[in-house]
Amino acid sequence: MPPRERRTVDCVLQRRGEPPRIVEFDEKQHFNGFRALTIRAYPRTAAVAFDRRAWLRACEAKRRLEGGGFGRPKPPLFPHEDGRHRQRAYRDAVADLLPAVHGWCPTLRIADFEVVGWLDGRGARRRMERLLAERLLAEPKR
């Protein structure tokens, strides 16, 4: 039997009176040239709940891909040495674009670079609540 592709998302959030939305936390391995390619290919009309320009800047700033398990081949779709990086970029794009097809709210992403300085510190809960509230109240970015 051929290997199966499957993926879970970090969270599905549904607030009263709204369609559900995917919430994803993007660690450093989510930012690379493959991810930049997918983001640049999004239709202009694709709504997302994160700053595409900030994601692209982070992708372009990376000079070296993570090795080991972060980059291993993932056949059958991504059999290259950097297969896992390509697979991750593809899956992130699917998680960003597919919700609109089903009437869901835009995918909300939080990047490690947005929270790394305070996530383990005092007041982290309040800061995270503020970050989420800003993203949830803001108009989807196109």
N, CA, C and O atoms as a MOPAC input file, in Angstrom:
PM7 MOZYME 1SCF
protein

 N      0.85500 1    -1.17800 1     0.00000 1
 C      0.00000 1     0.00000 1     0.00000 1
 C      0.90500 1     1.24600 1     0.00000 1
 O      1.89000 1     1.28800 1     0.73700 1
 N      0.58200 1     2.24800 1    -0.81100 1
 C      1.41800 1     3.45100 1    -0.86600 1
 C      1.30400 1     4.26000 1     0.42600 1
 O      0.28800 1     4.19000 1     1.11700 1
 N      2.35000 1     5.03000 1     0.75100 1
 C      2.26900 1     5.87800 1     1.94400 1
 C      1.16000 1     6.92000 1     1.78100 1
 O      0.86600 1     7.36000 1     0.66900 1
 N      0.57000 1     7.29400 1     2.86400 1
 C     -0.51800 1     8.27200 1     2.85600 1
 C     -0.01400 1     9.60500 1     3.37700 1
 O      0.79200 1     9.66200 1     4.30600 1
 N     -0.49800 1    10.67200 1     2.76900 1
 C     -0.22100 1    12.01600 1     3.25700 1
 C     -1.32800 1    12.37700 1     4.23800 1
 O     -2.51100 1    12.23400 1     3.93000 1
 N     -0.94600 1    12.83600 1     5.39500 1
 C     -1.94100 1    13.33900 1     6.33700 1
 C     -1.29300 1    14.43700 1     7.16300 1
 O     -0.07200 1    14.49200 1     7.31100 1
 N     -2.13000 1    15.30000 1     7.69200 1
 C     -1.61500 1    16.42400 1     8.45600 1
 C     -2.67500 1    16.86900 1     9.44400 1
 O     -3.87000 1    16.83800 1     9.15000 1
 N     -2.23400 1    17.27700 1    10.59600 1
 C     -3.13100 1    17.91500 1    11.54100 1
 C     -2.70000 1    19.37600 1    11.65800 1
 O     -1.53900 1    19.70800 1    11.41800 1
 N     -3.61400 1    20.22200 1    12.01800 1
 C     -3.29300 1    21.62900 1    12.24100 1
 C     -3.11600 1    21.84300 1    13.74000 1
 O     -3.51300 1    21.00100 1    14.54500 1
 N     -2.52300 1    22.96600 1    14.10800 1
 C     -2.27000 1    23.22700 1    15.52400 1
 C     -3.56000 1    23.43800 1    16.30300 1
 O     -3.68500 1    22.97800 1    17.43800 1
 N     -4.52000 1    24.13500 1    15.69500 1
 C     -5.75500 1    24.43900 1    16.42100 1
 C     -6.84700 1    24.82800 1    15.42400 1
 O     -6.56500 1    25.43000 1    14.38800 1
 N     -8.07000 1    24.48500 1    15.73900 1
 C     -9.22200 1    25.01200 1    15.02400 1
 C    -10.03000 1    25.79500 1    16.05400 1
 O    -10.46400 1    25.24900 1    17.06900 1
 N    -10.22100 1    27.06100 1    15.77900 1
 C    -10.90900 1    27.96900 1    16.68800 1
 C    -12.25300 1    28.32100 1    16.08600 1
 O    -12.34500 1    28.66400 1    14.90800 1
 N    -13.30200 1    28.23500 1    16.90300 1
 C    -14.60600 1    28.67800 1    16.42400 1
 C    -15.24600 1    29.53300 1    17.50900 1
 O    -15.56200 1    29.06600 1    18.60300 1
 N    -15.42100 1    30.78800 1    17.16400 1
 C    -16.08600 1    31.71000 1    18.08000 1
 C    -17.56800 1    31.76500 1    17.73600 1
 O    -17.96200 1    31.54600 1    16.59000 1
 N    -18.36500 1    32.05700 1    18.72500 1
 C    -19.81300 1    32.11400 1    18.54400 1
 C    -20.18000 1    33.04300 1    17.38700 1
 O    -19.72200 1    34.18400 1    17.32500 1
 N    -21.00900 1    32.53900 1    16.47600 1
 C    -21.49300 1    33.34100 1    15.36500 1
 C    -20.53800 1    33.46600 1    14.19000 1
 O    -20.82800 1    34.18700 1    13.23500 1
 N    -19.39600 1    32.77200 1    14.24400 1
 C    -18.41900 1    32.84500 1    13.15400 1
 C    -18.11300 1    31.44300 1    12.64000 1
 O    -18.24000 1    30.46400 1    13.37500 1
 N    -17.71400 1    31.35300 1    11.39300 1
 C    -17.22500 1    30.06300 1    10.89800 1
 C    -15.92400 1    29.70200 1    11.62000 1
 O    -15.30200 1    30.57300 1    12.22700 1
 N    -15.51100 1    28.46200 1    11.56700 1
 C    -14.24700 1    28.07700 1    12.19000 1
 C    -13.05600 1    28.68700 1    11.45100 1
 O    -13.17700 1    29.16600 1    10.32300 1
 N    -11.90500 1    28.65300 1    12.11700 1
 C    -10.66200 1    29.10100 1    11.49500 1
 C     -9.51600 1    28.25400 1    12.03500 1
 O     -9.53100 1    27.80100 1    13.18000 1
 N     -8.53600 1    28.05800 1    11.18300 1
 C     -7.31400 1    27.35200 1    11.57200 1
 C     -6.37500 1    28.35600 1    12.22300 1
 O     -6.23600 1    29.48700 1    11.75700 1
 N     -5.73000 1    27.92900 1    13.30900 1
 C     -4.68200 1    28.72200 1    13.95100 1
 C     -3.41600 1    27.87500 1    13.91300 1
 O     -3.41500 1    26.71900 1    14.33800 1
 N     -2.34100 1    28.46500 1    13.40000 1
 C     -1.06800 1    27.74900 1    13.28600 1
 C      0.05500 1    28.54600 1    13.93000 1
 O      0.08600 1    29.77400 1    13.84700 1
 N      0.97200 1    27.84100 1    14.57000 1
 C      2.18500 1    28.44800 1    15.11400 1
 C      3.34400 1    28.01000 1    14.22400 1
 O      3.61100 1    26.81700 1    14.07600 1
 N      4.02600 1    28.98300 1    13.63700 1
 C      5.11800 1    28.69900 1    12.70900 1
 C      6.47000 1    28.87700 1    13.37800 1
 O      6.89200 1    29.99200 1    13.68400 1
 N      7.14600 1    27.73700 1    13.60000 1
 C      8.49300 1    27.77500 1    14.14000 1
 C      9.47000 1    28.11400 1    13.01800 1
 O      9.07100 1    28.24600 1    11.86100 1
 N     10.74500 1    28.25400 1    13.36200 1
 C     11.75200 1    28.73100 1    12.40100 1
 C     11.84300 1    27.87500 1    11.15000 1
 O     12.16600 1    28.40300 1    10.08600 1
 N     11.57400 1    26.57800 1    11.22700 1
 C     11.70200 1    25.72700 1    10.04200 1
 C     10.60900 1    25.99200 1     9.00400 1
 O     10.68200 1    25.47600 1     7.88800 1
 N      9.60000 1    26.79000 1     9.35700 1
 C      8.54700 1    27.13800 1     8.39300 1
 C      8.96300 1    28.26800 1     7.46100 1
 O      8.25300 1    28.57000 1     6.50100 1
 N     10.09000 1    28.88900 1     7.72800 1
 C     10.51900 1    30.05100 1     6.95500 1
 C     11.72300 1    29.68800 1     6.10300 1
 O     12.81500 1    29.45100 1     6.61800 1
 N     11.50800 1    29.64800 1     4.78500 1
 C     12.58400 1    29.32000 1     3.84500 1
 C     12.12900 1    29.68400 1     2.42700 1
 O     11.01300 1    30.16100 1     2.22000 1
 N     12.99900 1    29.45500 1     1.48200 1
 C     12.70600 1    29.81600 1     0.09600 1
 C     11.50600 1    29.09500 1    -0.48100 1
 O     10.78700 1    29.65600 1    -1.30800 1
 N     11.27500 1    27.85400 1    -0.05700 1
 C     10.12300 1    27.10800 1    -0.57400 1
 C      8.81900 1    27.75000 1    -0.09800 1
 O      7.85400 1    27.85100 1    -0.85500 1
 N      8.80200 1    28.17600 1     1.15100 1
 C      7.61200 1    28.84200 1     1.67800 1
 C      7.40500 1    30.18900 1     0.98800 1
 O      6.27000 1    30.57100 1     0.70500 1
 N      8.48100 1    30.90300 1     0.71900 1
 C      8.36400 1    32.17500 1     0.00300 1
 C      7.72800 1    31.95800 1    -1.36800 1
 O      6.89200 1    32.75300 1    -1.79800 1
 N      8.12100 1    30.88600 1    -2.05300 1
 C      7.53700 1    30.58300 1    -3.36900 1
 C      6.03100 1    30.37300 1    -3.26800 1
 O      5.27600 1    30.86200 1    -4.10800 1
 N      5.59600 1    29.65200 1    -2.24600 1
 C      4.15800 1    29.38800 1    -2.12800 1
 C      3.40400 1    30.67000 1    -1.81200 1
 O      2.34900 1    30.92300 1    -2.39500 1
 N      3.92100 1    31.47700 1    -0.90600 1
 C      3.22000 1    32.71500 1    -0.54200 1
 C      3.11200 1    33.64400 1    -1.74900 1
 O      2.06800 1    34.25500 1    -1.97600 1
 N      4.18200 1    33.74700 1    -2.51200 1
 C      4.14600 1    34.61500 1    -3.70300 1
 C      3.14000 1    34.11700 1    -4.75200 1
 O      2.66000 1    34.89900 1    -5.57200 1
 N      2.83200 1    32.84700 1    -4.72300 1
 C      1.89400 1    32.27600 1    -5.70300 1
 C      0.43200 1    32.42800 1    -5.28400 1
 O     -0.46200 1    32.11400 1    -6.06900 1
 N      0.16900 1    32.90300 1    -4.06300 1
 C     -1.22000 1    33.07000 1    -3.62900 1
 C     -1.92400 1    34.07600 1    -4.53800 1
 O     -1.32900 1    35.07400 1    -4.94400 1
 N     -3.17600 1    33.81200 1    -4.85100 1
 C     -3.94700 1    34.81800 1    -5.59200 1
 C     -4.06100 1    36.09700 1    -4.74200 1
 O     -4.08500 1    36.03600 1    -3.51200 1
 N     -4.12800 1    37.21900 1    -5.39700 1
 C     -4.25700 1    38.49500 1    -4.66600 1
 C     -5.51100 1    38.51600 1    -3.80600 1
 O     -5.56100 1    39.21900 1    -2.79600 1
 N     -6.51000 1    37.76200 1    -4.19300 1
 C     -7.77600 1    37.74900 1    -3.46100 1
 C     -7.75800 1    36.82400 1    -2.24600 1
 O     -8.71400 1    36.81300 1    -1.47100 1
 N     -6.68900 1    36.05100 1    -2.06500 1
 C     -6.62200 1    35.11200 1    -0.93500 1
 C     -6.47100 1    35.89100 1     0.37100 1
 O     -5.52100 1    36.65600 1     0.53800 1
 N     -7.40400 1    35.69400 1     1.28500 1
 C     -7.36700 1    36.37500 1     2.57900 1
 C     -6.62600 1    35.50400 1     3.59000 1
 O     -6.84100 1    34.29400 1     3.66100 1
 N     -5.75600 1    36.13400 1     4.36400 1
 C     -5.02500 1    35.45200 1     5.43500 1
 C     -5.04500 1    36.33800 1     6.67100 1
 O     -5.24700 1    37.54700 1     6.55900 1
 N     -4.84400 1    35.76700 1     7.82700 1
 C     -4.82300 1    36.52300 1     9.08200 1
 C     -3.39200 1    36.57700 1     9.62300 1
 O     -3.14200 1    36.28400 1    10.79200 1
 N     -2.47300 1    36.95300 1     8.75600 1
 C     -1.07900 1    37.20100 1     9.13400 1
 C     -0.49800 1    38.14200 1     8.09700 1
 O     -1.07800 1    38.32100 1     7.02600 1
 N      0.62700 1    38.73600 1     8.39900 1
 C      1.25000 1    39.71200 1     7.51300 1
 C      2.13700 1    38.98900 1     6.50200 1
 O      3.24400 1    38.56500 1     6.83200 1
 N      1.65100 1    38.85300 1     5.28000 1
 C      2.42200 1    38.14100 1     4.24900 1
 C      3.81200 1    38.72900 1     4.06800 1
 O      4.77900 1    37.99200 1     3.88300 1
 N      3.91800 1    40.05600 1     4.12000 1
 C      5.23300 1    40.69300 1     3.93300 1
 C      6.20800 1    40.29000 1     5.02800 1
 O      7.38600 1    40.06000 1     4.75500 1
 N      5.72700 1    40.20300 1     6.27100 1
 C      6.59900 1    39.78700 1     7.38000 1
 C      7.04500 1    38.34000 1     7.18100 1
 O      8.19800 1    38.00400 1     7.45000 1
 N      6.13600 1    37.48300 1     6.71000 1
 C      6.49700 1    36.07900 1     6.46100 1
 C      7.52700 1    35.99700 1     5.33000 1
 O      8.48800 1    35.23300 1     5.41400 1
 N      7.32300 1    36.77300 1     4.29100 1
 C      8.27800 1    36.76500 1     3.17800 1
 C      9.65000 1    37.28200 1     3.62000 1
 O     10.67600 1    36.72900 1     3.22600 1
 N      9.67100 1    38.33000 1     4.42800 1
 C     10.95700 1    38.84400 1     4.93200 1
 C     11.68200 1    37.77100 1     5.72700 1
 O     12.88800 1    37.58400 1     5.56500 1
 N     10.95400 1    37.06400 1     6.58600 1
 C     11.57100 1    35.99800 1     7.38600 1
 C     12.06700 1    34.85900 1     6.49100 1
 O     13.13200 1    34.29300 1     6.73900 1
 N     11.30700 1    34.53000 1     5.46600 1
 C     11.72800 1    33.47800 1     4.52500 1
 C     12.98900 1    33.89200 1     3.78600 1
 O     13.91100 1    33.09100 1     3.62900 1
 N     13.03600 1    35.12000 1     3.34000 1
 C     14.17500 1    35.59600 1     2.56000 1
 C     15.41500 1    35.81200 1     3.41700 1
 O     16.53200 1    35.77200 1     2.90100 1
 N     15.24000 1    36.03800 1     4.70300 1
 C     16.38100 1    36.25400 1     5.60300 1
 C     17.11700 1    34.95400 1     5.90900 1
 O     18.29000 1    34.97800 1     6.28200 1
 N     16.44600 1    33.83300 1     5.75500 1
 C     17.08300 1    32.56100 1     6.08100 1
 C     18.09800 1    32.19900 1     5.01300 1
 O     17.79300 1    32.19800 1     3.82000 1
 N     19.29400 1    31.89600 1     5.45300 1
 C     20.39200 1    31.56200 1     4.53800 1
 C     20.65800 1    30.05800 1     4.46800 1
 O     21.21600 1    29.57500 1     3.48300 1
 N     20.26300 1    29.31800 1     5.50000 1
 C     20.54800 1    27.88900 1     5.54600 1
 C     19.34600 1    27.12000 1     6.07200 1
 O     18.74900 1    27.49600 1     7.08100 1
 N     18.99700 1    26.04600 1     5.38500 1
 C     17.89300 1    25.19600 1     5.82900 1
 C     18.34200 1    24.30900 1     6.97900 1
 O     19.50700 1    23.91800 1     7.05700 1
 N     17.41700 1    23.99700 1     7.86400 1
 C     17.70600 1    23.06900 1     8.94800 1
 C     17.95800 1    21.68400 1     8.35000 1
 O     17.33700 1    21.31200 1     7.35500 1
 N     18.84500 1    20.94500 1     8.94200 1
 C     19.16600 1    19.60300 1     8.45500 1
 C     18.45300 1    18.54100 1     9.26200 1
 O     17.47300 1    18.81500 1     9.95500 1
 N     18.96100 1    17.32400 1     9.16400 1
 C     18.38700 1    16.19900 1     9.90700 1
 C     16.95700 1    15.93400 1     9.50900 1
 O     16.60400 1    16.01900 1     8.33200 1
 N     16.13300 1    15.61300 1    10.48700 1
 C     14.73300 1    15.30700 1    10.23400 1
 C     13.94200 1    16.46800 1     9.66900 1
 O     12.90300 1    16.26200 1     9.04100 1
 N     14.42100 1    17.69700 1     9.88500 1
 C     13.71400 1    18.86300 1     9.36900 1
 C     13.74900 1    18.93100 1     7.84700 1
 O     12.93100 1    19.62700 1     7.24500 1
 N     14.69300 1    18.21200 1     7.20600 1
 C     14.82000 1    18.31200 1     5.76300 1
 C     14.80500 1    16.99700 1     5.01400 1
 O     15.00200 1    16.98100 1     3.79900 1
 N     14.57900 1    15.90300 1     5.70100 1
 C     14.67500 1    14.57900 1     5.06600 1
 C     13.69600 1    14.41800 1     3.90100 1
 O     12.68000 1    15.11100 1     3.84300 1
 N     13.99700 1    13.51200 1     2.98200 1
 C     13.06900 1    13.22500 1     1.87200 1
 C     11.72000 1    12.73600 1     2.39900 1
 O     11.65400 1    12.04900 1     3.41700 1
 N     10.66300 1    13.09300 1     1.70600 1
 C      9.30600 1    12.67200 1     2.07200 1
 C      8.58100 1    12.15700 1     0.83900 1
 O      7.64500 1    12.79200 1     0.35300 1
 N      9.02200 1    10.98200 1     0.32100 1
 C      8.34400 1    10.42500 1    -0.85400 1
 C      6.90200 1    10.06000 1    -0.51500 1
 O      6.59900 1     9.86700 1     0.66300 1
 N      6.02100 1     9.95900 1    -1.46300 1
 C      6.28400 1     9.99600 1    -2.88800 1
 C      6.26600 1    11.40700 1    -3.48300 1
 O      6.82500 1    11.61500 1    -4.56000 1
 N      5.63900 1    12.38100 1    -2.81200 1
 C      5.49600 1    13.70500 1    -3.40700 1
 C      6.74500 1    14.57600 1    -3.31800 1
 O      6.96800 1    15.42800 1    -4.17700 1
 N      7.55700 1    14.36900 1    -2.28900 1
 C      8.71600 1    15.22300 1    -2.04300 1
 C      9.95200 1    14.36900 1    -1.77900 1
 O     10.44200 1    14.33200 1    -0.65100 1
 N     10.46200 1    13.68300 1    -2.79700 1
 C     11.54300 1    12.72000 1    -2.60500 1
 C     12.94900 1    13.33100 1    -2.51300 1
 O     13.91900 1    12.59000 1    -2.35300 1
 N     13.08400 1    14.64600 1    -2.60800 1
 C     14.38800 1    15.30600 1    -2.59500 1
 C     14.99500 1    15.32200 1    -1.19300 1
 O     14.31200 1    15.04600 1    -0.20800 1
 N     16.27800 1    15.64600 1    -1.11700 1
 C     16.95000 1    15.77300 1     0.17200 1
 C     16.28300 1    16.82500 1     1.05300 1
 O     16.28500 1    16.70200 1     2.27800 1
 N     15.72100 1    17.84400 1     0.44400 1
 C     15.03000 1    18.89200 1     1.18800 1
 C     13.50900 1    18.67200 1     1.14700 1
 O     12.72700 1    19.62000 1     1.21400 1
 N     13.12000 1    17.41600 1     1.03700 1
 C     11.71200 1    17.07100 1     0.86000 1
 C     10.79500 1    17.56600 1     1.96300 1
 O      9.69000 1    18.03300 1     1.68900 1
 N     11.24400 1    17.46700 1     3.21500 1
 C     10.38500 1    17.88900 1     4.31700 1
 C     10.15300 1    19.39500 1     4.28300 1
 O      9.06100 1    19.85200 1     4.62200 1
 N     11.15700 1    20.17800 1     3.88100 1
 C     10.97800 1    21.63000 1     3.76300 1
 C      9.93800 1    21.95000 1     2.68400 1
 O      9.08500 1    22.81800 1     2.86700 1
 N     10.02300 1    21.24300 1     1.56800 1
 C      9.05600 1    21.44900 1     0.48500 1
 C      7.65100 1    21.01800 1     0.92500 1
 O      6.66600 1    21.70800 1     0.66500 1
 N      7.58100 1    19.87100 1     1.59200 1
 C      6.29200 1    19.36700 1     2.06400 1
 C      5.65500 1    20.35600 1     3.03800 1
 O      4.45700 1    20.62800 1     2.95400 1
 N      6.44600 1    20.88900 1     3.95600 1
 C      5.92900 1    21.83700 1     4.94100 1
 C      5.37800 1    23.09100 1     4.23900 1
 O      4.30400 1    23.57800 1     4.59000 1
 N      6.11500 1    23.60400 1     3.25500 1
 C      5.66100 1    24.79100 1     2.52600 1
 C      4.34300 1    24.51200 1     1.80500 1
 O      3.43400 1    25.34200 1     1.81500 1
 N      4.24800 1    23.34200 1     1.18300 1
 C      3.01500 1    22.95100 1     0.49000 1
 C      1.84800 1    22.84300 1     1.47100 1
 O      0.76300 1    23.36600 1     1.21700 1
 N      2.07700 1    22.16600 1     2.58200 1
 C      1.00800 1    21.98200 1     3.56100 1
 C      0.56500 1    23.30900 1     4.17500 1
 O     -0.62300 1    23.51900 1     4.42000 1
 N      1.52000 1    24.19900 1     4.42200 1
 C      1.15200 1    25.51900 1     4.94500 1
 C      0.28300 1    26.26600 1     3.93500 1
 O     -0.69300 1    26.91400 1     4.31400 1
 N      0.63100 1    26.17800 1     2.66200 1
 C     -0.16400 1    26.84000 1     1.62900 1
 C     -1.57500 1    26.25700 1     1.56900 1
 O     -2.54700 1    27.00000 1     1.43600 1
 N     -1.69100 1    24.94800 1     1.66500 1
 C     -3.01600 1    24.31400 1     1.65700 1
 C     -3.82900 1    24.80300 1     2.86000 1
 O     -5.01500 1    25.10300 1     2.72700 1
 N     -3.19000 1    24.88200 1     4.03400 1
 C     -3.89000 1    25.34500 1     5.23200 1
 C     -4.29600 1    26.82000 1     5.12200 1
 O     -5.25000 1    27.25000 1     5.77200 1
 N     -3.58600 1    27.58100 1     4.31600 1
 C     -3.94200 1    28.99400 1     4.11600 1
 C     -5.04800 1    29.17100 1     3.08100 1
 O     -5.91500 1    30.02800 1     3.24600 1
 N     -5.02900 1    28.37800 1     2.02600 1
 C     -5.92800 1    28.60300 1     0.89300 1
 C     -7.22300 1    27.79400 1     0.93500 1
 O     -8.25400 1    28.26900 1     0.45900 1
 N     -7.19500 1    26.61000 1     1.48100 1
 C     -8.36700 1    25.73400 1     1.45500 1
 C     -9.52200 1    26.18800 1     2.35300 1
 O    -10.67300 1    25.97100 1     1.97600 1
 N     -9.28800 1    26.79800 1     3.50800 1
 C    -10.42800 1    27.19000 1     4.34700 1
 C    -11.46500 1    28.05300 1     3.63000 1
 O    -12.66400 1    27.87200 1     3.84500 1
 N    -11.03500 1    28.97300 1     2.79500 1
 C    -11.99200 1    29.84800 1     2.08700 1
 C    -12.92400 1    29.04700 1     1.18800 1
 O    -14.08000 1    29.42200 1     0.99200 1
 N    -12.42500 1    27.95100 1     0.64500 1
 C    -13.24400 1    27.10200 1    -0.23000 1
 C    -14.42200 1    26.51900 1     0.54700 1
 O    -15.47800 1    26.24800 1    -0.02500 1
 N    -14.23700 1    26.32800 1     1.85100 1
 C    -15.27100 1    25.72100 1     2.69600 1
 C    -15.99700 1    26.73700 1     3.57300 1
 O    -16.73100 1    26.36300 1     4.48800 1
 N    -15.78700 1    28.02900 1     3.29100 1
 C    -16.49200 1    29.06400 1     4.03700 1
 C    -15.91900 1    29.34300 1     5.41200 1
 O    -16.59300 1    29.95300 1     6.24200 1
 N    -14.70200 1    28.91600 1     5.67600 1
 C    -14.05300 1    29.17400 1     6.95500 1
 C    -13.39000 1    30.53900 1     6.94500 1
 O    -13.12300 1    31.10000 1     5.88200 1
 N    -13.12600 1    31.06700 1     8.12000 1
 C    -12.37300 1    32.31500 1     8.25900 1
 C    -10.92400 1    32.07200 1     7.82400 1
 O    -10.46800 1    30.92900 1     7.78700 1
 N    -10.20200 1    33.15300 1     7.49500 1
 C     -8.80100 1    33.00500 1     7.08700 1
 C     -7.92800 1    32.39200 1     8.17400 1
 O     -8.14800 1    32.61800 1     9.36400 1
 N     -6.95300 1    31.62700 1     7.76000 1
 C     -6.01500 1    31.00300 1     8.69100 1
 C     -5.21100 1    32.07100 1     9.41900 1
 O     -4.66800 1    32.98700 1     8.80200 1
 N     -5.14300 1    31.93900 1    10.72300 1
 C     -4.39200 1    32.85600 1    11.56400 1
 C     -3.05900 1    32.19000 1    11.89300 1
 O     -3.03200 1    31.07700 1    12.41800 1
 N     -1.96800 1    32.86200 1    11.59000 1
 C     -0.63000 1    32.33700 1    11.86800 1
 C      0.08100 1    33.23100 1    12.86500 1
 O     -0.03300 1    34.45600 1    12.82800 1
 N      0.81400 1    32.59000 1    13.75300 1
 C      1.68700 1    33.28300 1    14.69900 1
 C      3.08400 1    32.73400 1    14.46400 1
 O      3.29300 1    31.52100 1    14.46900 1
 N      4.02900 1    33.62500 1    14.26000 1
 C      5.41300 1    33.21900 1    13.98700 1
 C      6.23400 1    33.22700 1    15.26700 1
 O      6.00600 1    34.03100 1    16.17100 1
 N      7.18600 1    32.31900 1    15.31900 1
 C      8.07200 1    32.28900 1    16.48100 1
 C      8.75900 1    33.63100 1    16.69300 1
 O      8.95500 1    34.04400 1    17.83700 1
 N      9.13400 1    34.32800 1    15.60500 1
 C      9.83600 1    35.60100 1    15.74600 1
 C      8.95100 1    36.68700 1    16.36800 1
 O      9.46300 1    37.70300 1    16.83800 1
 N      7.63800 1    36.48400 1    16.37400 1
 C      6.73200 1    37.46200 1    16.97900 1
 C      6.64500 1    37.31300 1    18.49400 1
 O      6.29600 1    38.26800 1    19.18900 1
 N      6.95600 1    36.13900 1    19.00800 1
 C      6.72300 1    35.86400 1    20.42700 1
 C      7.96100 1    35.39700 1    21.19500 1
 O      7.91600 1    35.27200 1    22.41900 1
 N      9.05900 1    35.13800 1    20.49500 1
 C     10.22000 1    34.51900 1    21.12200 1
 C     10.76700 1    35.32500 1    22.30800 1
 O     11.26800 1    34.73300 1    23.26400 1
 N     10.68400 1    36.62800 1    22.27000 1
 C     11.23800 1    37.44000 1    23.33500 1
 C     10.42300 1    37.46900 1    24.60900 1
 O     10.93700 1    37.86000 1    25.65700 1
 N      9.16800 1    37.06600 1    24.54700 1
 C      8.32700 1    37.18700 1    25.72800 1
 C      7.46100 1    35.97100 1    26.04900 1
 O      6.79400 1    35.96300 1    27.08400 1
 N      7.45000 1    34.96400 1    25.21700 1
 C      6.53000 1    33.83900 1    25.39100 1
 C      6.71100 1    33.11200 1    26.71900 1
 O      5.73200 1    32.63400 1    27.29400 1
 N      7.93500 1    33.02000 1    27.21300 1
 C      8.18900 1    32.32200 1    28.47900 1
 C      8.27200 1    33.26600 1    29.66800 1
 O      8.57600 1    32.83100 1    30.77900 1
 N      8.01100 1    34.53400 1    29.45700 1
 C      8.18300 1    35.51800 1    30.52000 1
 C      6.89100 1    35.90100 1    31.20600 1
 O      5.81200 1    35.38200 1    30.92200 1
 N      7.05600 1    36.83200 1    32.12100 1
 C      5.91900 1    37.38100 1    32.84900 1
 C      4.99500 1    38.13300 1    31.90600 1
 O      5.46200 1    38.84700 1    31.01800 1
 N      3.71700 1    37.98500 1    32.08700 1
 C      2.74800 1    38.69700 1    31.27200 1
 C      2.51600 1    38.08400 1    29.90000 1
 O      1.84500 1    38.68000 1    29.05800 1
 N      3.06400 1    36.89900 1    29.67100 1
 C      2.93900 1    36.26500 1    28.35500 1
 C      1.47900 1    36.00800 1    27.98800 1
 O      1.07900 1    36.20400 1    26.84000 1
 N      0.70700 1    35.58000 1    28.94100 1
 C     -0.69700 1    35.28800 1    28.63600 1
 C     -1.41800 1    36.53800 1    28.14600 1
 O     -2.15100 1    36.49100 1    27.15800 1
 N     -1.20800 1    37.66100 1    28.84300 1
 C     -1.84000 1    38.91500 1    28.44400 1
 C     -1.37200 1    39.35200 1    27.06000 1
 O     -2.17500 1    39.81000 1    26.24800 1
 N     -0.08800 1    39.21400 1    26.79100 1
 C      0.44700 1    39.61300 1    25.48400 1
 C     -0.09400 1    38.72900 1    24.36600 1
 O     -0.39600 1    39.21100 1    23.27400 1
 N     -0.21600 1    37.42200 1    24.64800 1
 C     -0.77200 1    36.51500 1    23.64200 1
 C     -2.23700 1    36.82900 1    23.40000 1
 O     -2.68800 1    36.81500 1    22.25500 1
 N     -2.98400 1    37.11100 1    24.44700 1
 C     -4.39000 1    37.48200 1    24.28000 1
 C     -4.51400 1    38.73100 1    23.41600 1
 O     -5.39900 1    38.81200 1    22.56400 1
 N     -3.63100 1    39.70300 1    23.63000 1
 C     -3.64200 1    40.93600 1    22.84200 1
 C     -3.30600 1    40.65200 1    21.37800 1
 O     -3.95800 1    41.17000 1    20.47200 1
 N     -2.28400 1    39.82300 1    21.15600 1
 C     -1.89500 1    39.47400 1    19.79100 1
 C     -3.04100 1    38.77600 1    19.05700 1
 O     -3.34600 1    39.10200 1    17.91000 1
 N     -3.66200 1    37.82500 1    19.72600 1
 C     -4.79100 1    37.11800 1    19.10600 1
 C     -5.96300 1    38.05500 1    18.85200 1
 O     -6.59200 1    37.99100 1    17.79600 1
 N     -6.25800 1    38.92200 1    19.80900 1
 C     -7.37200 1    39.85800 1    19.63600 1
 C     -7.11200 1    40.77400 1    18.44800 1
 O     -8.02200 1    41.03900 1    17.66300 1
 N     -5.87800 1    41.26000 1    18.30400 1
 C     -5.54600 1    42.12300 1    17.16500 1
 C     -5.75800 1    41.38700 1    15.84800 1
 O     -6.30800 1    41.94700 1    14.90000 1
 N     -5.32400 1    40.13900 1    15.79100 1
 C     -5.45900 1    39.37700 1    14.54800 1
 C     -6.91500 1    39.03000 1    14.26700 1
 O     -7.34800 1    39.03300 1    13.11500 1
 N     -7.66400 1    38.73400 1    15.31300 1
 C     -9.05800 1    38.33800 1    15.11000 1
 C     -9.94700 1    39.52600 1    14.76600 1
 O    -10.96100 1    39.36300 1    14.08800 1
 N     -9.58400 1    40.70300 1    15.21900 1
 C    -10.39300 1    41.88900 1    14.93600 1
 C    -10.01600 1    42.55700 1    13.62600 1
 O    -10.82800 1    43.25500 1    13.01900 1
 N     -8.79000 1    42.34300 1    13.19600 1
 C     -8.32200 1    42.98200 1    11.97700 1
 C     -9.01500 1    42.39300 1    10.75500 1
 O     -9.38900 1    41.22000 1    10.73600 1
 N     -9.17500 1    43.22200 1     9.75300 1
 C     -9.69400 1    42.73000 1     8.48000 1
 C     -8.68400 1    41.74000 1     7.90200 1
 O     -7.47900 1    41.94600 1     8.05300 1
 N     -9.13300 1    40.69000 1     7.25500 1
 C     -8.19000 1    39.76000 1     6.61200 1
 C     -7.29600 1    40.49900 1     5.63400 1
 O     -7.74000 1    41.40000 1     4.92200 1
 N     -6.03200 1    40.10700 1     5.60900 1
 C     -5.06700 1    40.71900 1     4.70600 1
 C     -5.12500 1    40.01500 1     3.36300 1
 O     -5.28900 1    38.79700 1     3.29500 1
 N     -4.98900 1    40.77600 1     2.31300 1
 C     -4.99400 1    40.21700 1     0.96200 1
 C     -3.68100 1    40.48300 1     0.29900 1
 O     -3.47900 1    40.09200 1    -0.85100 1

